[in-house]
Amino acid sequence: MKDTGFSTRIIVTKYAKPDAHGAINFPIYKTAAFEYDTAEHIAAAFQNKLAGHTYSRITNPTIAEFEQKLKAASGAENAMVLASGMAAISNAFLTVAYAGANIVSSPRLFGNTFSILKFTLEAFGVETRFVDTDNLDEIAAAIDENTCAFFCELITNPHLEIADLPEISKILRAKNVPMIVDTTVVPPCGFDARAAGVDIEVLSTTKYISGGATSIGGAILDYGTFDWGKNKKLAALPVANPLKFMFKLRMEIARNIGACAAPDTAYMQSLGLETLELRYKAMSRSAYELAKHFSAHPKVVKANYPTLETSPYKAIADKLFRDNLAGAMFTLHLESKAACYQFLNNLQIIRRATNMFDNKTLAIHPESTIYGTFSAEMKQVIGVEDTLIRFSVGLENVADLKADIEKALV
Ligand SMILES: Cc1ncc(COP(=O)(O)O)c(C=O)c1O
């Protein structure tokens, strides 16, 4: 199926076992447990000697079908779907980290991701070393023998900065450090994680994949590219190298943490995957067009979108992303916080809401909402400015969005 197009690949992916009734959409197996005919069979299933589901916190057929489609979409060797993007991020960190380890990361992060690194993991003896990902020397210098991962977001939110992943990957390979990237902002139809050197992809499927903000979900994709024999915690696991990460994740971390996906969420998001490419392209084209249009508006101090000529990240965006598109997020800097609030209150079509990559266009003032409870010092580290509005562009006709923004910029 590698030669087919992205959407075809997802739509033709069939589940390992045909449905008993031939249902064309894979059913929702809404059950906690699965029964077996004999004690020997259930024991064999628990010991992974017999393929089969035992308990839905561990595996479930509807979730497995969604994982299979995610593998087809991304080309990953293995996929695990979890309850949320944060569940994916925290489970991935917990799989590779240990007391005394450090994670080298960009500080330009989604609020909860910053918080788990800075507060949650630090309390368990895992240090995060924040680096400027534009500075390759700084990244190299931060790594030592206890660095268990490099982490960044594909396009930082809301700053729209892009790390040069292929260049960073050369440093990480030489130093035996895996690259974990949050790719929530550009899905697999717009970005080839494997080609960019990503070893583990984490993402919030709540966003594009859910197909219209229907549900919360997350996924971890493993490209099978890292030698886990080089990770102090995973090296001794009794499975061959490429499977060590997923083995630890599935057999211990994810089932102990218990942030499992719900089967009805997997059903909705699996359908969402089938229309992902169409929606992603339409939304991203509109985001580019709006950013370009409003960059020339007298009330706009600056419009940002990674493939605008004015973006310092255009060359990297052109290298990493397809079709001159870099996701459906763009930002506008206005002259003051008050101007931002007035603008938001004037909007008629665009919704004042958090979240991203819904079918509806959303606008928010990140400094006073997503980062509203962070100290001034933390806001400075993360790089949040109070003159910035973030947009996530949906599927409305772009002319109507243009008119709505125009009218709100009085
Ligand atoms: C870049 C990024 N990563 C992760 C998350 C967390 O995802 P979830 O809300 O599904 O836990 C978000 C949520 O907005 C996000 O924007």
The ligand as a Tripos MOL2 file, in Angstrom:
@<TRIPOS>MOLECULE
LIG
   16    16     1     0     0
SMALL
NO_CHARGES

@<TRIPOS>ATOM
      1 C1          0.9480   21.1230   20.7080 C.3       1 LIG1
      2 C2          0.0480   20.4230   21.6800 C.ar      1 LIG1
      3 N1          0.4560   19.2740   22.2250 N.ar      1 LIG1
      4 C3         -0.3220   18.6080   23.1150 C.ar      1 LIG1
      5 C4         -1.5560   19.0850   23.4860 C.ar      1 LIG1
      6 C5         -2.3710   18.3120   24.4760 C.3       1 LIG1
      7 O1         -3.3700   17.5920   23.8490 O.3       1 LIG1
      8 P1         -4.6880   17.0740   24.6160 P.3       1 LIG1
      9 O2         -5.4950   18.2840   24.9300 O.co2     1 LIG1
     10 O3         -5.3150   16.1430   23.6360 O.co2     1 LIG1
     11 O4         -4.2210   16.3970   25.8530 O.co2     1 LIG1
     12 C6         -2.0220   20.2680   22.9280 C.ar      1 LIG1
     13 C7         -3.3580   20.7750   23.3120 C.2       1 LIG1
     14 O5         -3.7860   21.8420   22.9280 O.2       1 LIG1
     15 C8         -1.1950   20.9600   22.0070 C.ar      1 LIG1
     16 O6         -1.5900   22.1130   21.4570 O.3       1 LIG1
@<TRIPOS>BOND
     1     1     2 1
     2     2     3 ar
     3     2    15 ar
     4     3     4 ar
     5     4     5 ar
     6     5     6 1
     7     5    12 ar
     8     6     7 1
     9     7     8 1
    10     8     9 2
    11     8    10 1
    12     8    11 1
    13    12    13 1
    14    12    15 ar
    15    13    14 2
    16    15    16 1
@<TRIPOS>SUBSTRUCTURE
     1 LIG1         1 GROUP 0 **** ****
